[in-house]
Amino acid sequence: MLPRSVVPTIRPRTPLVLFLVFSLLGCTSMQVVQGNNLPSALSSLNAGDTVTVVTYSGSATTLVVSAVDGRTLSGQSDGQAVSIPVVQIKSIQGKHFSAGKTAGLVGGIGIAFFAVLVAIGVYELSHALD
């Protein structure tokens, strides 16, 4: 057996905190915007957003947005400057943070954690009374 000073200790909250951090990384979703919603989607893009643009010719380009004006979507794709005329864009797929998914995930984890604690408490109490 190893001396206690050699064995690493894990605080009780450490696994829970790590689980929550990794879970929150998944609170984004890819959303495809096309057709009549395209102008509003373009106006909501910000510099630094990563999007995949599909043109009417069928080509797909993933780029980091640098600018959007009324006529072109500009950005960087594989280190190269790219400008796509808006009239050629068939659809845009972008990654968006979802506050609703995040709240649901955190709430669900909290409820599950509380339920486990209650179950452990009831089990311990029932065995203490025996």
C-alpha positions in Angstrom: 0.0 0.0 0.0 1.3 3.5 -0.9 1.8 6.1 1.8 -1.0 8.7 1.9 1.3 11.5 0.8 1.9 9.6 -2.5 -1.8 8.9 -3.3 -3.5 11.9 -5.0 -6.6 13.1 -3.3 -9.7 14.2 -5.3 -12.0 16.7 -3.8 -15.6 15.5 -3.7 -16.7 18.3 -6.1 -14.0 17.8 -8.7 -15.7 15.1 -10.8 -19.0 17.1 -10.7 -17.3 20.3 -11.9 -15.5 18.4 -14.6 -18.7 16.8 -15.8 -20.5 20.1 -15.9 -17.7 21.8 -17.8 -17.6 19.1 -20.5 -21.4 19.0 -20.7 -21.6 22.7 -21.3 -19.2 22.4 -24.2 -22.0 20.5 -26.0 -24.5 23.3 -25.7 -24.1 24.5 -29.3 -26.0 23.3 -32.3 -25.7 23.6 -36.1 -28.6 25.4 -37.7 -29.2 25.6 -41.4 -30.7 28.8 -42.8 -32.0 29.0 -46.3 -34.6 30.7 -48.6 -36.5 33.7 -47.2 -34.7 33.6 -43.9 -31.3 34.1 -45.5 -31.3 37.9 -45.3 -32.0 37.9 -41.6 -29.4 35.2 -41.1 -26.7 37.2 -42.9 -27.5 40.3 -40.8 -27.1 38.3 -37.6 -23.6 37.1 -38.6 -20.7 38.7 -36.7 -17.0 38.8 -37.4 -15.4 35.6 -36.1 -18.5 33.4 -36.6 -17.7 30.1 -38.4 -20.2 29.1 -41.1 -20.6 26.7 -43.9 -22.0 28.3 -47.1 -23.6 26.2 -49.8 -23.9 28.0 -53.2 -26.5 27.3 -55.9 -23.6 25.7 -57.9 -23.4 23.1 -55.1 -20.1 24.0 -53.7 -19.7 24.2 -49.9 -17.2 26.4 -48.2 -16.5 26.6 -44.4 -15.2 30.0 -43.5 -14.6 32.4 -40.6 -16.6 35.5 -41.2 -14.7 38.8 -41.4 -17.4 41.0 -43.0 -20.9 41.0 -44.4 -22.4 43.7 -46.5 -25.5 43.8 -48.7 -23.7 42.1 -51.6 -21.0 39.8 -50.3 -20.0 37.5 -47.4 -16.3 37.7 -46.8 -14.0 35.6 -44.6 -11.1 33.2 -44.3 -11.2 29.6 -45.5 -8.1 27.5 -45.1 -6.0 30.6 -44.7 -7.3 32.1 -47.9 -9.5 35.2 -48.3 -12.9 34.3 -49.6 -15.8 36.5 -50.9 -19.1 35.0 -51.8 -21.7 37.1 -53.5 -25.0 36.9 -51.5 -27.1 36.2 -54.6 -25.1 32.9 -55.0 -25.8 31.7 -51.5 -28.3 28.8 -51.3 -27.9 28.1 -47.5 -25.8 28.9 -44.5 -25.1 26.6 -41.7 -23.7 28.1 -38.5 -22.9 27.0 -35.0 -25.0 28.7 -32.4 -24.9 28.6 -28.6 -28.3 27.4 -27.2 -29.2 29.0 -23.9 -32.3 26.8 -23.6 -30.3 23.6 -24.1 -27.7 24.8 -21.6 -30.4 25.6 -19.0 -32.1 22.3 -19.5 -28.9 20.4 -19.2 -27.8 22.2 -16.0 -31.2 21.9 -14.5 -31.5 18.2 -15.3 -28.0 17.5 -13.9 -28.9 19.4 -10.7 -32.2 17.5 -10.3 -30.5 14.2 -10.9 -27.7 15.0 -8.4 -30.2 16.1 -5.8 -32.3 12.9 -6.4 -29.1 10.7 -5.9 -28.3 12.6 -2.7 -31.9 12.1 -1.4 -31.8 8.4 -2.3 -28.4 8.0 -0.5 -29.8 9.8 2.6 -32.9 7.7 2.7 -30.9 4.5 2.3 -28.4 5.6 5.1 -31.3 6.6 7.4 -33.2 3.4 6.9 -30.1 1.4 7.8 -29.3 3.5 10.8 -32.7 2.9 12.3 -32.4 -0.9 11.9 
